[in-house]
């Protein structure tokens, strides 16, 4: 019993420490001469933490976020009342964002989750910005609208850069199979290195002197393209990692007055704002890409699982399934054709190929039966018994149960049915 409180304390501390470190990184990127918050990455970690932990662990996680906020603002040297208000508001809006996301998308998957995260982060970011800037404006002369806009975008970008990364990697489980192939991993690594190199080159120094006109600004599409390439090859986790790496590099260099955004206007605040809008677009693009990819992969996994269960059911009941397209003369099979006849599906992929393996005494009867069912739409399901050659010799008796199926216009679409596998007769 004594270990339960200690484990909860350790779990809370596991969120407090990275939250605090991300706060230090964000402070480093802020303007020390003003009250403007240009970027606030910890909010994304806080939202991800609340989405990952069970509801009974929310009080511990919220307490960890609040303590980290108090420590960060204490290091900033803020007055104790302002410190308390800003920490409480930041914690409260983080909780609000996570709560909204859970309410709007409980399953935490699909395009609905992207919409929920967008809505929740926008609501939390705006509320946090309005309350914080309204409080600060009492003590300092700040432009409310401009400062609140910076503040809201800082929270919004922080959520969409960090939260998908944490949520993706928190569900990572090492597996002996799966994931990108060795070649894909190497190609993805090259794309990731190219991303770091190109973003460093584009955002380092005075871009206006390196490129003529607005060419440097136009080339900002290149890192975006490489982020998408990494996401496509490495999957959601690799894509979110690429977004974080690009965000840190762009924000750090832009905050130092470098890069195309700083070269356009020369004002630190505006350049950081433009960089964050750029990063927000990339982060949302990556979330949509990851969602579409994950949805497709989930559909493929479900289809494969259904196929495996269906194949097992056919094998357990000693049956085969077939589907015949009379327009292409294509016969497709489901089940273990190898065990039934010692042949693969390519050897019986048409009616003519099937007839070539039918016992000579049954062949004409089977030909008439298939010709009739492939040219008419009888109301009753038809069945016929005959023998098919086995690759190892002898004949396998089957009961063919199937019927033509019509399309929406009442025309013949396909012939579908089942083979009930009978005994294997070794004699001719």
MIZAKOL-254813 format. One line per 5 residues: number of its first residue (from 0); their letters; for each residue y negated, z negated, x of C-alpha. Coordinates in steps of 0.25 Angstrom, whole numbers, m for minus. Last residue first. Layout:
NUM) a) Y,Z,X  ...
# end
This chain:
427) xxxxx) 172,245,m35  178,231,m32  169,220,m27  163,216,m40  151,207,m39
422) xxxxx) 149,199,m52  137,200,m61  122,200,m58  113,200,m70  102,210,m67
417) xxxxx) 89,208,m75  79,217,m81  66,225,m81  63,239,m84  48,242,m82
412) xxxxx) 36,248,m90  41,256,m102  29,259,m111  25,250,m122  10,251,m118
407) xxxxx) 10,237,m113  22,240,m104  36,240,m108  49,234,m102  62,240,m101
402) xxxxx) 75,232,m102  84,223,m93  98,217,m91  107,223,m81  120,215,m80
397) xxxxx) 126,217,m66  139,219,m59  139,219,m44  148,230,m38  157,231,m26
392) xxxxx) 152,232,m11  143,224,m2  131,232,m7  134,229,m22  135,240,m31
387) xxxxx) 129,238,m45  138,236,m58  134,237,m73  130,229,m85  119,234,m94
382) xxxxx) 108,227,m102  97,231,m111  85,223,m117  82,227,m131  70,234,m136
377) xxxxx) 72,247,m128  60,253,m120  65,266,m115  65,275,m102  70,265,m91
372) xxxxx) 80,258,m100  87,270,m104  88,276,m90  93,262,m85  104,262,m95
367) xxxxx) 108,276,m93  109,274,m78  117,261,m80  127,268,m88  128,280,m78
362) xxxxx) 130,270,m66  140,260,m72  153,267,m67  146,271,m54  142,256,m51
357) xxxxx) 127,255,m50  121,256,m36  115,270,m37  110,266,m51  101,256,m45
352) xxxxx) 95,266,m35  93,275,m46  86,264,m54  77,261,m43  75,250,m32
347) xxxxx) 90,247,m30  91,248,m15  77,243,m13  80,230,m20  90,226,m9
342) xxxxx) 105,227,m10  117,217,m9  119,218,m24  116,205,m30  113,197,m18
337) xxxxx) 104,207,m12  97,209,m26  93,195,m26  82,195,m37  71,204,m42
332) xxxxx) 73,219,m42  64,231,m43  68,245,m48  58,256,m46  59,269,m54
327) xxxxx) 44,270,m53  42,273,m68  54,266,m72  50,252,m65  62,244,m65
322) xxxxx) 62,228,m64  74,221,m60  79,206,m60  92,201,m53  101,190,m59
317) xxxxx) 111,180,m53  104,169,m61  101,161,m48  97,173,m41  87,177,m52
312) xxxxx) 81,164,m54  80,163,m39  72,176,m39  63,171,m50  60,159,m42
307) xxxxx) 57,167,m30  48,177,m38  41,165,m44  38,159,m31  33,172,m25
302) xxxxx) 24,175,m37  18,161,m35  16,163,m20  10,176,m23  0,170,m34
297) xxxxx) m3,159,m24  m6,169,m13  m15,177,m22  m23,164,m27  m24,159,m13
292) xxxxx) m30,173,m8  m40,173,m20  m44,158,m17  m45,161,m2  m54,173,m5
287) xxxxx) m63,165,m15  m64,153,m6  m67,162,6  m78,169,m2  m84,155,m6
282) xxxxx) m84,151,9  m91,164,13  m101,163,2  m104,149,6  m105,152,21
277) xxxxx) m116,163,18  m123,153,9  m122,143,20  m128,152,30  m140,155,21
272) xxxxx) m143,141,19  m141,138,34  m151,149,37  m161,144,26  m161,130,32
267) xxxxx) m162,135,47  m174,144,44  m174,156,54  m173,166,42  m163,177,46
262) xxxxx) m159,172,59  m154,159,54  m145,166,44  m140,176,55  m136,166,65
257) xxxxx) m142,155,73  m152,144,69  m143,132,73  m139,129,58  m135,144,58
252) xxxxx) m125,142,69  m119,129,63  m118,135,49  m112,148,53  m101,141,62
247) xxxxx) m98,130,53  m97,140,41  m88,150,49  m78,140,53  m78,134,39
242) xxxxx) m76,148,33  m65,152,43  m58,139,39  m58,142,24  m52,156,27
237) xxxxx) m41,150,36  m37,140,25  m38,151,14  m29,161,21  m29,165,35
232) xxxxx) m29,180,34  m38,181,22  m47,169,25  m49,174,40  m53,188,35
227) xxxxx) m63,182,24  m69,173,36  m70,186,44  m77,193,33  m87,182,32
222) xxxxx) m89,181,47  m93,196,46  m102,195,34  m113,188,43  m115,202,49
217) xxxxx) m126,205,39  m134,193,45  m133,198,59  m137,212,55  m150,207,49
212) xxxxx) m159,215,58  m153,217,72  m142,208,77  m143,198,89  m157,194,88
207) xxxxx) m156,191,73  m143,184,75  m150,173,83  m139,164,88  m125,163,83
202) xxxxx) m121,166,69  m116,180,71  m109,177,84  m103,164,79  m99,171,66
197) xxxxx) m92,182,73  m84,174,83  m80,164,72  m75,174,62  m69,183,73
192) xxxxx) m61,170,77  m56,169,63  m53,184,61  m45,183,74  m38,170,69
187) xxxxx) m35,178,56  m29,189,63  m20,179,71  m16,172,59  m13,185,52
182) xxxxx) m4,189,63  3,176,64  6,176,49  m4,169,39  2,157,32
177) xxxxx) 16,155,27  28,149,34  30,136,42  20,129,33  8,120,37
172) xxxxx) 2,114,24  m13,117,21  m18,111,9  m29,103,16  m33,116,23
167) xxxxx) m37,124,11  m44,112,4  m52,109,17  m56,123,20  m60,126,5
162) xxxxx) m68,113,5  m76,116,18  m84,129,17  m85,129,2  m89,114,1
157) xxxxx) m99,115,13  m105,128,7  m108,121,m6  m114,108,0  m123,116,10
152) xxxxx) m127,125,m2  m131,113,m10  m140,107,1  m147,120,5  m150,122,m10
147) xxxxx) m155,108,m11  m164,109,1  m170,122,m4  m172,116,m18  m177,103,m14
142) xxxxx) m187,106,m3  m187,93,5  m198,83,7  m189,71,10  m187,57,3
137) xxxxx) m186,61,m12  m181,75,m8  m168,69,m2  m164,64,m16  m166,78,m23
132) xxxxx) m159,84,m11  m147,76,m12  m146,77,m28  m149,92,m28  m140,96,m16
127) xxxxx) m128,87,m21  m129,93,m35  m129,107,m30  m118,105,m20  m109,98,m30
122) xxxxx) m111,109,m41  m109,121,m31  m97,114,m25  m91,112,m39  m93,126,m44
117) xxxxx) m89,133,m31  m77,124,m30  m73,127,m44  m75,142,m43  m66,142,m30
112) xxxxx) m56,133,m37  m55,143,m49  m53,154,m40  m39,148,m36  m35,134,m32
107) xxxxx) m40,120,m34  m30,117,m46  m41,108,m52  m52,119,m52  m64,115,m61
102) xxxxx) m61,100,m61  m57,99,m47  m69,107,m42  m78,99,m50  m73,86,m45
97) xxxxx) m74,91,m30  m88,95,m32  m92,82,m39  m85,74,m28  m93,81,m18
92) xxxxx) m106,79,m26  m103,64,m26  m101,63,m12  m114,71,m8  m122,63,m19
87) xxxxx) m116,50,m13  m119,53,1  m133,58,m2  m137,46,m10  m131,36,0
82) xxxxx) m138,43,12  m151,44,4  m150,29,1  m147,25,16  m157,34,22
77) xxxxx) m152,46,30  m148,45,45  m139,57,45  m128,48,50  m129,40,37
72) xxxxx) m128,53,30  m115,57,36  m109,43,35  m113,42,20  m107,56,17
67) xxxxx) m94,52,25  m93,39,16  m95,47,4  m85,57,7  m75,46,10
62) xxxxx) m78,39,m3  m76,52,m10  m62,53,m3  m58,39,m7  m62,40,m21
57) xxxxx) m56,54,m23  m42,49,m18  m37,46,m32  m41,61,m36  m32,67,m26
52) xxxxx) m38,72,m13  m40,87,m11  m51,91,m20  m59,78,m15  m57,82,m1
47) xxxxx) m61,96,m3  m74,92,m9  m77,82,2  m74,93,13  m83,103,6
42) xxxxx) m94,92,5  m93,89,20  m98,103,24  m113,101,21  m122,112,26
37) xxxxx) m137,114,26  m141,100,21  m156,100,21  m163,87,23  m171,92,35
32) xxxxx) m173,91,50  m158,89,53  m155,103,47  m140,103,44  m129,109,53
27) xxxxx) m126,96,60  m126,88,47  m115,98,42  m106,95,54  m108,80,53
22) xxxxx) m104,81,38  m92,89,41  m88,77,50  m90,67,39  m82,75,29
17) xxxxx) m71,76,40  m71,61,42  m71,57,27  m60,66,22  m49,60,31
12) xxxxx) m56,46,29  m52,47,15  m38,50,18  m37,39,28  m43,29,18
7) xxxxx) m33,33,8  m22,31,18  m27,17,21  m28,13,6  m14,18,4
2) xxx) m8,11,17  m10,m3,11  0,0,0
# end
